[in-house]
Amino acid sequence: GRVTIYDRSWYGRVLVERIEGFCDKETRKRAYREINEFERQLTDDGVRIVKLLVHVSAEEQKRRMIERLNKPRKRFKIGLEDFRNIARRQEYLEAYDDMLERTDTDNAPWHVIASDNKMHARLTGFKVIVDTLGRDVKPSEPDLDPEVAAAAFKMWGWTPETGKENGKKNGDKK
């Protein structure tokens, strides 16, 4: 009954650490195995995993960054690290492709969402989340607490059988 959100989480080794040279190819191969095994263990225990990769085009990324640079209240969102990473975009795209290919599994599939249109991306993401978390869920209506029904009858003359007030006005006492 809990929801947890991980932003990148255990994928750092096959993405940032790969690009920055913090791990070698063998370490990455082991990381892919560990990721798949870990996610399989989670799903075997009934955990539902929703993996979203929200992708923005280079053109839209540039437009958004320039917009931020032009708005003083948004300039804090951009640093030198952003420009360093943009210069390595092709390396990141290759790393993402490898990650998707090696960790898109039946029990924990990836959902790639184009995000040049923010509203569409958000709605698509929410739909994926709702569909995944709601799969095989059988909603049920809760029983009416007899004490709540008695309080409603006492306050308004409302009964569950009729769903109406039985001629009493709101706030009338019996």
C-alpha positions as CSV (number, residue, x, y, z in Angstrom):
1,G,0.0,0.0,0.0
2,R,2.9,2.4,-0.3
3,V,4.4,4.3,-3.2
4,T,8.0,5.2,-3.5
5,I,9.6,7.3,-6.2
6,Y,13.3,6.8,-7.1
7,D,14.9,9.4,-9.3
8,R,17.6,7.5,-11.3
9,S,18.4,5.4,-8.2
10,W,20.4,2.3,-9.0
11,Y,20.8,3.2,-12.7
12,G,23.6,5.7,-11.9
13,R,26.3,3.1,-12.5
14,V,25.2,2.5,-16.1
15,L,24.5,6.2,-16.9
16,V,26.5,8.9,-15.1
17,E,29.2,6.7,-13.8
18,R,29.6,5.3,-17.3
19,I,29.9,8.7,-18.9
20,E,32.2,10.1,-16.2
21,G,34.5,7.1,-16.4
22,F,33.9,6.0,-12.8
23,C,33.3,2.4,-13.8
24,D,34.7,0.0,-16.4
25,K,32.8,-2.1,-18.9
26,E,32.8,-5.2,-16.7
27,T,31.4,-3.3,-13.7
28,R,28.6,-2.0,-16.0
29,K,27.8,-5.5,-17.2
30,R,27.6,-6.7,-13.6
31,A,25.4,-3.7,-12.8
32,Y,22.9,-4.6,-15.6
33,R,22.7,-8.1,-14.1
34,E,22.2,-6.8,-10.6
35,I,19.6,-4.3,-11.7
36,N,17.5,-7.0,-13.5
37,E,17.9,-9.4,-10.6
38,F,16.9,-6.8,-8.0
39,E,13.9,-5.7,-9.9
40,R,12.9,-9.3,-10.5
41,Q,13.1,-10.0,-6.8
42,L,10.9,-7.0,-6.1
43,T,8.3,-8.0,-8.6
44,D,8.4,-11.6,-7.4
45,D,7.4,-10.2,-4.0
46,G,4.4,-8.3,-5.5
47,V,6.0,-4.9,-5.9
48,R,4.9,-3.1,-9.0
49,I,7.6,-1.2,-10.8
50,V,7.0,1.7,-13.1
51,K,10.0,2.8,-15.0
52,L,9.7,6.1,-16.9
53,L,12.3,7.6,-19.1
54,V,11.3,11.2,-19.9
55,H,13.1,12.3,-23.0
56,V,13.4,15.8,-24.4
57,S,14.8,16.7,-27.8
58,A,18.0,18.7,-28.1
59,E,16.1,21.6,-29.7
60,E,13.5,21.7,-26.9
61,Q,16.2,21.4,-24.2
62,K,18.0,24.4,-25.8
63,R,14.7,26.4,-26.0
64,R,13.9,25.7,-22.3
65,M,17.4,26.6,-21.2
66,I,17.5,29.9,-23.1
67,E,14.0,30.7,-21.7
68,R,15.4,30.1,-18.2
69,L,18.5,32.3,-18.9
70,N,16.1,35.1,-20.1
71,K,14.1,35.0,-16.9
72,P,16.1,36.1,-13.8
73,R,13.9,34.2,-11.4
74,K,14.7,30.9,-13.3
75,R,18.4,31.4,-13.8
76,F,19.2,29.4,-10.7
77,K,18.1,26.3,-12.5
78,I,21.1,26.4,-14.9
79,G,24.7,25.7,-14.0
80,L,27.9,25.0,-15.8
81,E,27.3,21.3,-15.2
82,D,24.3,21.5,-17.6
83,F,26.5,22.8,-20.5
84,R,29.1,20.1,-19.8
85,N,26.4,17.4,-19.9
86,I,24.8,18.8,-23.1
87,A,28.2,18.6,-24.8
88,R,28.1,14.9,-24.0
89,R,24.6,14.4,-25.2
90,Q,25.5,11.7,-27.7
91,E,27.3,9.7,-25.1
92,Y,24.3,9.9,-22.8
93,L,22.0,8.8,-25.6
94,E,24.1,5.8,-26.3
95,A,24.1,5.0,-22.5
96,Y,20.3,5.3,-22.4
97,D,20.0,3.1,-25.4
98,D,22.1,0.4,-23.8
99,M,20.3,0.8,-20.5
100,L,16.9,0.4,-22.2
101,E,18.0,-2.6,-24.2
102,R,19.5,-4.4,-21.2
103,T,17.0,-3.6,-18.5
104,D,13.6,-3.5,-20.3
105,T,12.2,-6.7,-18.9
106,D,8.7,-8.3,-18.8
107,N,8.4,-7.8,-15.1
108,A,9.9,-4.2,-15.1
109,P,9.5,-2.7,-18.6
110,W,10.6,0.8,-19.5
111,H,8.1,3.5,-20.8
112,V,9.9,6.1,-22.9
113,I,7.9,9.4,-22.9
114,A,8.6,12.2,-25.3
115,S,8.5,15.4,-23.3
116,D,8.8,18.3,-25.7
117,N,5.1,18.9,-24.8
118,K,5.1,19.0,-21.0
119,M,1.4,18.5,-20.6
120,H,1.3,15.5,-22.9
121,A,4.3,14.0,-21.2
122,R,2.8,14.4,-17.7
123,L,-0.6,13.0,-18.8
124,T,1.2,10.1,-20.5
125,G,3.3,9.4,-17.4
126,F,0.3,9.5,-15.1
127,K,-1.6,7.1,-17.4
128,V,1.3,4.6,-17.3
129,I,1.4,4.8,-13.6
130,V,-2.3,4.5,-13.1
131,D,-2.5,1.6,-15.6
132,T,0.4,-0.3,-13.9
133,L,-0.6,0.3,-10.3
134,G,-4.3,-0.3,-11.1
135,R,-3.8,-3.6,-13.0
136,D,-5.8,-6.4,-11.4
137,V,-7.1,-4.1,-8.6
138,K,-10.7,-4.8,-7.9
139,P,-12.1,-1.6,-6.3
140,S,-14.7,-2.3,-3.6
141,E,-17.1,0.1,-1.9
142,P,-16.6,0.3,1.9
143,D,-19.5,-0.8,4.1
144,L,-21.4,2.0,5.8
145,D,-20.4,2.2,9.4
146,P,-23.7,1.7,11.4
147,E,-22.7,4.5,13.8
148,V,-22.3,6.9,10.9
149,A,-25.7,5.8,9.6
150,A,-27.2,6.4,13.0
151,A,-25.7,9.8,13.3
152,A,-27.0,10.7,9.8
153,F,-30.5,9.6,10.8
154,K,-30.3,11.5,14.1
155,M,-29.1,14.7,12.4
156,W,-31.1,14.6,9.1
157,G,-33.5,11.6,9.2
158,W,-31.3,10.1,6.4
159,T,-31.6,6.3,5.9
160,P,-29.4,4.0,3.8
161,E,-32.5,2.3,2.4
162,T,-33.9,5.5,0.8
163,G,-30.8,7.7,0.6
164,K,-33.1,10.6,1.5
165,E,-33.9,12.7,4.5
166,N,-37.3,11.3,5.4
167,G,-38.9,14.8,5.5
168,K,-36.5,16.4,7.9
169,K,-34.6,19.6,7.1
170,N,-30.9,19.9,7.4
171,G,-30.0,20.4,11.0
172,D,-33.4,19.3,12.5
173,K,-33.0,17.2,15.6
174,K,-35.2,14.2,16.4
